[in-house]
Amino acid sequence: MRIVMHIDMDAFYASIEQRDKPELRGKPVAVRLGKSGALAAASYEARTYGVRSAMRIADAARLCPVLEIVEADFERYWQAAKTIRDTCKSRTEKFEFYRVSGVPDECWLEYELGTWEEAQEEAKVLKNDIRTNTALTASVGVAYAKIPAKMASDYKKPDGLTVVRSTDEFASLFWSRGARDLFGVGAATEKKLKALGMHTIGDIAQQSLEYLTQQFKPKRGAYLYNISRGIDDSEVMPDYLPCPQPKSIGRGRTVRVKGTRNIDLLTDVLMQLSQEVGNRLNADGYYFRTTRVEIDGLTPSGNPTKTFKSTTLDYHTNSWRELYDAAVRELNSQLNQSNTSVRKISVRASSLTQEPQLTLFQLENYRV
């Protein structure tokens, strides 16, 4: 019997800070991104006050005057992610990180097991192994398919374990939940669903395929029709499967919907994006030669603008600082040349290879 598990680490960044700094344990903690005043994560103690990731520090401090704020340390977060990966791979070869942004703290695993009781026991062993190897807790969803497992891992947090054996159990657990709780539904889709009178996942599930494909694009409508019913045939994509070399690896983030010229905020976002790309390059064994920075903005009159700049180096590298330096140069140039407010920034590495050339500095180090 095919069993899919989804592992979701509990308040990952903040939990690592509490693990490594005993004085923070049991206290409301938020992880900030450099000088920007934006939060990357919040502990469960902080969440009870209403503090959330992506919130401005000033707003978080008003909600929680005793909030402890620490700087993000992505090197430590990646070390923990690698330990989690190794722990999961020791249980099954079919392992897939769920990569969205930042350091991946979610993953899927696939098993062939005889009974649901075996699956539940395996989930308990996995949770214990992760706790032993990282001193962190994880919430686990166990299901018959990939997306139901993802939704189940979020059902009881922190340190939860939820089993969904069938589409009937999926309906029982999730149909009363808000439409936004359906995997893949963002703010824009939620707004449209509510305008159509669909406030819960069950409301979506009661609609016909024809109606949903009329209201949304055919592919999107079919997705909502199936997933709201717990129908999912997506596959866990194991790391060992061969895949074509990507043309580029990049990350982007909306900074402010209405735009901003706050240089501290923008450079902090660029640093995180560059580190994310650099970590992905290192994880997949790629080196790049060309950097590309894209800036989506708004003119003072509110018209959208988009600029981009590519820089080709004389050598291949996997250093995130090369990406960051190029991005900061382009950002400063853009802000100095116009009154554009920045809405979104993207950083991309291309001209990839797995056989890097040594730079002149590196060659000097290899001379004997």
N, C-alpha and C positions, 0 to 999 in steps of 0.2 A: 504493500500500500504506500502510495506516494504521500509523504508528509513534508510540509514546508514550515520552517520556523523563521521568525523575524526577531532579531536582537536589536533592542533600542536602549542605549546606555542612558542612565538617569542623570539629567543635568550635568552632562559630560565635563565641560570646561570647569564649571564651578565645583563639581565633585572632586576633580583632580586637585584644585587649589585647597579644598578642605582636607583632602587626604594628605597632602604634602606640608600643610601648615596647620598643626594641631590647634593653634589659637583661633582658627576660623571655624572649627567644627561646632555645629549646632547654631551658628549665627547666620543671619541673612547676608549673603555674599553675591556680588556682581562682578563680572569680568568685563573690563573696558578695553577698547581698541585705542591704545596710545593716547594722544592729546585730543582726540576728536570729541569726546563727550558722549559717545555712543556706546551702548552695552552690547557685548557679544553673547552673554549668557547670564543666567541668574539661578541661584540655588533654590531649592524648594522652600526653605525658610523665607527667602526674599519674595517668592511668588505669593506667599500668603498675604503679603502687603499689596499685591498688584503689580510688582516689578516684573518686567518681561524683557527678553532680548530685543535689540533694536531700539529700545527706549532711550531717550536722552537722560544723561546722568542727573541733570537738574530736576527733571520730572520724577525720576526714581528716588532721589533724595527727599523730595517732598512727601512721597508716599511712605518712605521708610527712613526716618531720620537716623536710625542706628545702622544703616546699610554699610557693610565693609566692601570697599572697592579695590580690586587688585588688577594689575596689568596682565594682559593675555601673554601666555608663553607657549607658542605653537610648537616649539621643539618638544616640550614635555607632552603635549597633547598627541603629537604624532607617535611618540614612543609608546604611549598607552594604546593607540589605535593599532599599532603593529603587534603588540602583545595580544590584543583581542583577536586580530586576524589569525595569528598562529594558534591560539587556543581553539578557535572555531575549526580551523583546518585540521586539527588533530582529531576532530570528531567525524568529519565528513569532507570529501574532496569537493563536493558541490557547494561552493561558498561564493557569495557575491556581495561586495560592499555596495551600499546605497550611497552614491555620490551626488550631493546637491551643491553644497558650498562648504568651505572650511574643512576641518579635519573630519573624515567620515567616522561617525559613531553609531551607524546602523548597518545591519547586514542581513542577508537571507542565507539560509542553509536548507538543503534538500536531502531527505533520507528515504530509504525503502525500509519500512518497519511493518511488523505484523498487526499491531493493535494500537488503539489510541492510548491505552494504558502505558504501553512501551514508549510512545511518543512523549507522554507527560513525564515519565521518569527520565527520559533523555534530556528534556528541557531542564529539569531540576539539576541534573549532573552538569549541564552546560553552564547554568547560572552559578553553580558552586565553583566550577573551574575558573570562570571569569573573575569571581570575587577573590578566589585564592591567588590568582596570578596578577591581579591589578589592584586589589583592595577597593574595587568599585562595584556598584550594583547595576544590574541590567533588568529590564522588563522584557518578557518574551511572549510572543504570540505564536501559537501552534495552530495550523489550519490545513485545509485540503488544497489550498492554492496560495499564490504569492501575495496578492493584494489583501485578501482577507487576513492573512498572517500579519501583514504590516499594520492593519487597522486594529487587530487584536492586541498587538504589543503596546498600543497606546490606551487600551481599555482600563487597565489598572496600573497606575504608576504612583510612586516608584516601587521597584522591586516586585513587579507583578508577574503573574503567569495566567494567561487566558487561552483556552482551547475552543476552537470553532470547528465542529466536525462536519457541518453540512451547510447548504444554502438556507435551510430552515433555521438553523442556529444563528446564522449570520443575520437573518431578518429579525429574529428575536432580540439580538443584542444591539443592532445598529439602526433599525428603522425609526426608532424614536429620537435618534440623534439629529442635530442640526445638519443642514445640507453641507456646511463648510467642513464637517467631520468626514465627509466622503473623500477618500484619497483622490487627489487630482483636481479637486474643486478649490479654486482660488477666490480672491475677493470679487473679481469681475464676474465670474460665473455665478457665484453666490448671489450677487446683486440681481442678475438677470433671472435666476431661479425664483427668487423671492417676488420679483415683479410678476412672474407667471403663477404665483400662488404656491410654489413648492418650497416649503420652509424646512422640511425634514428629509432624511434619506428615504423614508417610507413614501413621502409624497412623490419623490422622483420615481420610485419603483412602481407606483400605481399608473404611471403614464405609459402610453403605447410607444413602440419603437417609431412608428410613423410620426407621431406628434413631436417627439424629442428631436428627430432628425430634421423636422421642419423648422423648429425653433432654434436649433443650433446647426452647425455644419454637420454633414452626414457622419463623418468619422467621430466627431465629438458627441453627437447625439447617441450613436451606437454605444460609445464608451459609457455614457451615463446610464443608459438602459441596462447594460449588462452588469456594471460594477455595483449599481444600487441594489441589484438582486443577488450580489455575491458571486456572479458568474465571471470567471477569470481563467484564461488559458495561457497567461504569460509564463515564460520559462525563467528559472534561475540560471544565470549565465556564469558558469564556473570560470575561475581565473585561468585554468589550464587550457581552455578552448582557444585555438589560434584565432587571431583577429587581424585584419589589415592594419598596417601602420597608419595612424591618423595623419592628416595633412597639417593639423595644428592642434594645440591644447590651449584653452583660454578660460577665463572667468570674467563675469561682469556683475555689476550690482547697481541697483537704483539707489541713489544716495538721498535725494529729496525729490518728491514728486513735483514740487513747484520750483525746484532748482535752488542752488546755493553757491556762494563764492567763498565759503569758509575754508581757508587753505588747510587748517589743521585737520578738519574732518576729512577733506578730500585726500590729503596725503596719507592719512591713516587707512582709509579704504584702499588706496592704491597699494599700500604695504601689505595688507592682508590678502588682496587679490594676487599680488606677485608671489607671496609665500605659498598660497594655495596652488598656483600653477607650478611653482618650483617643486613643491612636494609631490605633485602628480607626475612631473617629469622624472623625479628621482625614483618614485615607486615603480614606474613603467620602464625605466632604463633609457630615457630619451635625452638628447641634447639638442639645443636649438641654435640657430644662427640669426634669425630674423625676429624682431619684436614688432608688435602692432598695438597701438593704443587708439581706442575709439571713445569719443566724448559726445554724448547726447546732451543738448542743452536747450535753453530758451533765451531768446533775445529779450531786451527790455520791453518790447511790445507784445511778448508772449508767443512769438513764432518759433516753432521747433527748428533746431539746427543740428547738424551732425558733422563732426570733423574726425579725421583719422590720420595717423602718420605711421609709416613703417621705417624701421632702421635695420640695416643689415650689418652685422659685425664681421670682423675679419677672421673669426674663428667660431667654433661651436662651444657651447657652454650649457650647464644646467643650473647656473647661479640665478636665484630669484632677484638678486640685487641688480643684475643687468636689466631685467624687466622693469624693476622699480625705478631705477635711474632714468631709463628712457621715458617711462610714464610721467615722472615728475617734471622732466624737461618739457614734454608736450603740454602738460597741464599749465605750467607757468607761462609758456608761450601763448596758450589759448587765453588765459585770464588777462595777460598783459596787452593782447592785441584787440580784445573786444570786451564788451560788458555782458557777455554771455553768462548765464547762471547754469551750473552743471546739474543735470538730472541723473545721468547714469554714466558710469565709466566701465570700460572693458579692457582687459589686458590679454594679449594673445602671443604665444610663441609658435613659430613655424620654421620651415626648412629643417625638419627634424631628422636626426640620425641616431643610431645606436653605436656608432663608431666615431667618437669625437676626435677632433684634431687638438693637439696640445698647443696652448698659447706660448708665446715667447717666454713669459714668466715661468710657466710650467717647465718648458724645456731647460731653462737655466737651473731649475731645481733638480732635473734628472741628470745633469752633467756630472761626470766623475773625473 
